[in-house]
Amino acid sequence: MFETLVIEGLGLEELSPRTASVWFGLTLGIGFGILAFATGFCLRRGLVGARSERLSAMTTWLLVLSVALIGTQALGWIGVIEVTEHRLLSAQLPLLQTGLGGALFGAGMALTRGCLSRLTVLSGSGNLRALTVLGVAALVALATQKGVLAPLRTALAGYEIEVTRLPQLFTFLPLLITLFLLIRTRLSALQLILSSLLGVLVPLGWLGTGLLLQDEFDPIAVDSLSFTGPWADSLFWSVASSSIAAGFGTGLIGGVILGGLVLSLITRRFQWQGFENPAQMGRYLVGGGLMGFGGVLAGGCTVGAGLSGLAILSTTALFALAAIITGALIMDRVILRAVNARSSGGSGAPSSKPAPQPAA
């Protein structure tokens, strides 16, 4: 397919499938960065964000998931992609590894006030807090994949159960929930359109890597949007580019940052932001480490497992997402208790609401 569409059709004889995947990832990433910045796409906001924005944020996230699910399954129904060999569709679910990893990722997401996808978008808008967290997460993720933390990862992988793929009826469940939530919240027509376009990027990712860029002599990994692995790969490539080539994930990360940068400049929302104090920095660094370690254990983040994984009806992805949500809710409760304890210690009376915290 790659030879027919690219080499013969465009005359790019020197372009390998891997190089083409970098450009494809870059293009997809720019789209994600722009659309995610414009819509405020973030699962954390829907779970533990400000109460006034939770419903709209969760509705947006579920709408993106609905479009991603239906679009990806439609590609499978017409037979243009085949993803049964993807790691998230393995018949063995590493229960302890995935559950613990998801919970740690969710806790880190609450500590840093954003998951890896949200922080990647924000880093393009001048948010140095986000960029610092991403550096820590990438380093810890790489250490978990290939370095000093790899033995711990393999030790946790031994506790497995057999699972099957989610039933086809699951494809429409998020859509039904989204339609119900749309009755309770009023998203603008623009928000609905942009969120739907964001969801389309997931099946586009599967289509590009699973069909358009495939070459029998130089195959590339079939994948779609994700952030934990791509950030680790990008870090590894940045220090060893003379030995290894960039891939789809590296292009994706660069594109998301670029997309966030472009739209923040156009809308005049670009602003340099740093840490307010050492305590905040410490909290964010811990959160970044938890997301890097947990994201690798869980096999994905809120996008890699939550969107791309669920889009292929992965039971492992659903379990990982449930663990991420649980970890985020628990950590948010811990943070709230700590804030109230500090408030009561200073004023002599407990506070009824947490102190406002800056966005990631």
Order of alpha helices (4+ residues) and beta strands (2+ residues): alpha-alpha-alpha-beta-alpha-alpha-alpha-alpha-beta-alpha-alpha-alpha-alpha-alpha-alpha
